[in-house]
Amino acid sequence: MNDLQWLIIDEMHSLVPTKRGTHLALTMALLDTLIANPVQRLGISATMEPLEEVAKFLVPVKADDRDTEGGNPIPKFDDEESSTVHIAKVSGARELDLDIILPHPKFSEGFPLKKLLDHNVDIIKDLVEAHTTTLVFANTRPDDRNHHSETFVYSV
């Protein structure tokens, strides 16, 4: 774990104002005490606002970085003596090459699911290899399909 360099947190907008986000913040604080070198934290979301508030969530706070009244953290931005935060706001239209691959309903009954999913894995693998950046969203329900997600990762 001492080789850890980056901690990437996706869907930041859904974590910051929640109990799960509080748990994550505590876990990140514990991580800071367990490893020798600081980890760069990267927060990602398409819908984060206000960015400054969300950025505060990522800043490790030391005991001497708290206010005297309520003990609230006071993250320091772009300060040499503390963690530095850089906010990158990327907006504007982007050209997308979008493919949506779903099992076709007509194959749902009587068609072996493994055969259908194996075929989709092959298609997704070809798309990943043909592009420089690819996002793949997969169902995470605990059923037979989890085996296929492992197969996909192994195949790619």
N, C-alpha and C positions, 0 to 999 in steps of 0.2 A: 504494500500500500504506500510505502514511502516514495515509490516512483510516480505516484499520481501527480499529474500536472494540471489537468483541466477538470472542471465539474460543469457539465452542460445541463441546464434546466430548461426543458421545453414547456410550453403552455404556461408561462409565468403568470398570465392574467388570472388563471384559475387557482393559483396557489397563494398569492400574496394576501388576500383578505380572508383566508380560511383557516380552519383548525389544521388541515393537512399542511398548509404553508407554515404555520407555527411549528409543527412537528419537524418539517424539513429544515427550518431555521435552527432549531435546537440540534438536529443531526449534523448540520454544517458546522455549528460551533463545536460540537464534540469532535468532529473530524479535524478541526483546526488544532485541537489539543493533542491529537494522536500522531500527527505527521510532522516531520522536521521542517519541510519547506511549505510556504503558502501555496494554495491551489488557486489557479485563475478560475473565477466563476463567470460563466457565460449564461445569461438569461435570454431566452428566445420566445417570442410570441408575435403573432400578427396583429394583435389587438390590445397592446399594453398602453394604458393611459391612466394617469399622468406618468410619463416616463421617469421623472425624478423620484417619485414615490416608489415605483417598482425597483429602481436602481438601488435605493436604500436597503431593500431587502437582501441584496447580494453582498453588501459591504460587511466584512467582519468587524465587529465592534469590540474594542478592548474596554476593560473596566474604567480606565481613565478617560474614555470617550463618551461618558454619560453625563447628563445634566445633573446638577446638584439637587434639584427639587424632586423630580419624579423618578429618577433613575432611567429615564428614557434614552435610548441610543441617539447619538448625534454623529451620523456618518459624515466623513469629511470628503469632499470631492476635490480631485486634482490637487491634493496636498502631499508634499514630499514625505511628511512624517506618518502618513497613514495609507490605507489602501486607496488606490486611485480608481475612479470610476470613469469610464468613457461610454457615452450613449451614442449609438449609431441608429439613426432613424432613417430607414430606407422607404421611400414612397414612390408612387408613380406606377404607370402601367408597365407590365412586363409581357413579353411574348411567351405564351405557354404552349407546350406540346403536351396535351392532356389525353391520357388513355384511362378508361375505367373498365376494369375486367371483373365481371361478376359471373358466378355460375348461372347459367340460363335456367329459368323455371321449368322448361320442358324436360330438363335432365334431372330434375329433383326426384322423381319417382321412378324406381326401377333401374336407375343408372348408377353404377358404382361411383360413390363420392371420391374415392381415392383416384380413380382414373381421371375424373374431371379436374380435380385439384392438381394432379401431376401435370396435366396439360397446361393449366393456368400458370404453374410455376415455370414451365418452359417458356411461355410467352413473356412473363415478367422478367426472367433471366435475359432474354434477348433484348428487351427494352432497356434494362439496366446497362447492358454492355454497349448499346448503341448511343447512350447519352452520357454527358459528363456529370449531371446532377439528376438524381431520381429519388422521389419520395414514394415509399410503398406503405400503404395503410392496410393493416390486416385485422381481421376479427380476433378478439382475445377471449372469447367465451371458452370455458373449459369443456371442450368436446374433442371429437376425432380430429378436428382441423389443426389443433396445436402441433400434432406430429408433422403436419405438412409445412408449418412455418419453420420448424427445425430443418426439414428437408430443403426448403427454399434457401435458408441461410447457408447450409452446407453446399448446395449446388452453385450458388453465386460465388 
